[in-house]
């Protein structure tokens, strides 16, 4: 093999490799099938696809603390779908995956303005009453039963406090019938 052929081969390989690296920096390819989560709104644009990918990567977090005043979790998300959304409606499902298996906690529908979207940016508020605290959750974006993107995250907060104090009526304290003894 001549040195010129080797040089041309190296240049071709570098250009092909560089092209693959540039393509991988687009958000849809970098985060394919993933939902990126944040405590603040994601940017709507950037100077380039790779800059946008970097902003999303930098802003993304996986643990959310409870808002003590509202007893809720405000979560902004950007879903990068495995396949274009062939509908105007999609479902968000939240599962508790803290223990063995998974338990569905919350489901809600969302709507887009056009078919064929490959990424969706939105937000949600999860109520402590519905999801609890100190859990690992799985969020999925689904359309017609097919999971298009997913992400795991944790929610932290203060659990319920129990005093251990129990109040009995005078009848119950004296060994009388309770309302459960019918």
C-alpha positions as CSV (number, residue, x, y, z in Angstrom):
1,X,0.0,0.0,0.0
2,X,1.5,3.3,-1.0
3,X,1.8,6.2,1.5
4,X,-0.6,8.3,-0.6
5,X,-3.3,5.5,-0.4
6,X,-2.7,5.2,3.3
7,X,-3.1,9.0,3.7
8,X,-6.3,9.1,1.7
9,X,-7.7,6.2,3.7
10,X,-6.9,7.9,7.0
11,X,-8.5,11.2,5.8
12,X,-11.7,9.3,4.7
13,X,-11.8,7.5,8.1
14,X,-11.4,10.8,10.0
15,X,-14.1,12.5,7.9
16,X,-16.5,9.5,8.4
17,X,-15.7,9.5,12.1
18,X,-16.1,13.2,12.4
19,X,-19.5,13.1,10.6
20,X,-20.6,10.4,13.1
21,X,-19.5,12.5,16.0
22,X,-21.4,15.6,14.7
23,X,-24.5,13.5,14.2
24,X,-24.3,12.1,17.7
25,X,-24.3,15.7,19.1
26,X,-27.9,16.3,18.0
27,X,-30.2,16.1,20.9
28,X,-32.4,13.5,19.4
29,X,-29.5,11.1,18.8
30,X,-27.7,11.9,22.0
31,X,-30.8,11.3,24.2
32,X,-32.7,8.9,22.0
33,X,-35.5,7.2,24.0
34,X,-34.7,9.2,27.1
35,X,-36.6,11.8,29.1
36,X,-34.3,14.5,30.5
37,X,-35.5,16.1,33.7
38,X,-34.9,19.5,35.3
39,X,-36.0,21.7,38.2
40,X,-36.2,24.7,35.7
41,X,-37.5,25.2,32.2
42,X,-35.3,23.8,29.4
43,X,-34.1,26.2,26.8
44,X,-36.1,26.4,23.5
45,X,-33.1,27.1,21.3
46,X,-29.3,27.4,21.2
47,X,-26.6,28.5,18.8
48,X,-26.1,25.0,17.5
49,X,-27.3,21.4,17.9
50,X,-24.3,20.5,20.0
51,X,-24.6,23.6,22.2
52,X,-28.3,22.7,22.8
53,X,-27.3,19.1,23.6
54,X,-24.7,20.4,26.1
55,X,-27.2,22.8,27.7
56,X,-29.7,20.0,28.2
57,X,-27.0,17.6,29.6
58,X,-25.8,20.3,32.0
59,X,-29.2,21.3,33.3
60,X,-30.6,17.7,33.7
61,X,-30.9,16.3,37.2
62,X,-32.2,13.0,38.7
63,X,-33.3,14.0,42.2
64,X,-36.1,16.4,43.1
65,X,-36.8,17.9,46.5
66,X,-40.3,18.5,47.7
67,X,-41.7,22.0,47.7
68,X,-42.5,22.3,51.5
69,X,-45.2,25.0,50.9
70,X,-47.2,23.2,48.2
71,X,-46.2,19.6,49.1
72,X,-45.5,18.9,45.5
73,X,-42.7,18.4,43.0
74,X,-42.4,20.7,39.9
75,X,-40.6,18.9,37.1
76,X,-39.7,20.1,33.7
77,X,-39.0,17.5,31.1
78,X,-37.7,17.1,27.5
79,X,-38.6,13.7,25.9
80,X,-36.5,12.6,23.0
81,X,-38.6,9.9,21.3
82,X,-37.4,6.6,19.8
83,X,-39.8,7.1,16.9
84,X,-41.8,10.2,15.8
85,X,-45.1,10.7,17.6
86,X,-47.8,9.6,15.1
87,X,-50.6,11.2,17.1
88,X,-51.5,14.4,18.8
89,X,-52.0,12.7,22.2
90,X,-49.5,10.9,24.4
91,X,-49.6,9.6,27.9
92,X,-47.2,10.2,30.8
93,X,-47.1,7.4,33.3
94,X,-45.2,7.5,36.7
95,X,-44.3,4.2,38.3
96,X,-42.8,3.6,41.8
97,X,-39.8,1.3,41.2
98,X,-38.3,1.7,44.8
99,X,-38.9,-2.0,45.7
100,X,-39.3,-5.2,43.8
101,X,-41.4,-4.7,40.7
102,X,-43.2,-1.5,39.8
103,X,-46.5,0.1,40.8
104,X,-48.3,2.6,38.6
105,X,-48.9,5.8,40.6
106,X,-50.1,8.5,38.1
107,X,-51.2,8.6,34.5
108,X,-52.2,11.7,32.6
109,X,-52.6,12.6,28.9
110,X,-50.8,15.4,27.1
111,X,-51.4,16.9,23.7
112,X,-49.1,18.3,21.0
113,X,-49.8,20.8,18.3
114,X,-48.7,18.5,15.4
115,X,-48.0,14.9,14.5
116,X,-44.5,13.6,13.8
117,X,-42.8,15.3,16.7
118,X,-39.5,13.7,17.7
119,X,-39.0,15.7,20.9
120,X,-41.5,17.1,23.4
121,X,-40.7,19.7,26.1
122,X,-43.2,20.3,28.9
123,X,-43.6,20.2,32.6
124,X,-45.7,18.5,35.4
125,X,-46.4,18.9,39.0
126,X,-46.6,15.8,41.1
127,X,-48.6,16.0,44.3
128,X,-47.0,14.4,47.4
129,X,-50.4,12.8,48.2
130,X,-50.3,10.9,44.9
131,X,-46.7,9.9,44.7
132,X,-45.3,10.0,48.3
133,X,-41.7,10.9,49.1
134,X,-38.3,9.3,49.2
135,X,-38.9,7.0,46.3
136,X,-37.3,6.1,43.0
137,X,-39.8,6.7,40.1
138,X,-39.9,5.7,36.5
139,X,-41.5,8.1,34.0
140,X,-42.6,6.9,30.6
141,X,-44.0,8.7,27.5
142,X,-46.3,6.4,25.7
143,X,-48.5,6.5,22.6
144,X,-51.0,3.7,21.9
145,X,-49.4,1.5,24.5
146,X,-45.8,1.8,23.1
147,X,-43.1,3.4,25.3
148,X,-41.4,6.2,23.3
149,X,-39.1,7.5,26.0
150,X,-38.4,6.9,29.7
151,X,-36.3,8.0,32.6
152,X,-35.7,7.1,36.3
153,X,-35.5,9.8,39.0
154,X,-35.8,10.2,42.7
155,X,-38.1,12.3,44.8
156,X,-37.1,13.4,48.3
157,X,-38.9,15.1,51.1
158,X,-40.1,14.8,54.7
159,X,-42.2,11.8,55.4
160,X,-45.2,11.7,57.7
161,X,-44.6,12.1,61.4
162,X,-46.4,9.8,63.8
163,X,-46.5,10.6,67.5
164,X,-47.5,7.2,68.7
165,X,-50.4,8.8,70.6
166,X,-53.8,7.1,70.2
167,X,-57.1,8.6,71.3
168,X,-59.8,6.3,72.5
169,X,-63.3,7.2,73.5
170,X,-64.3,6.6,77.1
171,X,-66.3,3.5,76.1
172,X,-63.4,2.0,74.2
173,X,-61.0,2.7,77.1
174,X,-63.4,0.9,79.5
175,X,-63.5,-2.2,77.3
176,X,-66.8,-1.3,75.6
177,X,-67.8,-2.0,72.0
178,X,-66.0,-0.2,69.2
179,X,-67.5,0.8,66.0
180,X,-65.6,-2.1,64.3
181,X,-67.3,-4.7,66.5
182,X,-70.7,-4.7,64.8
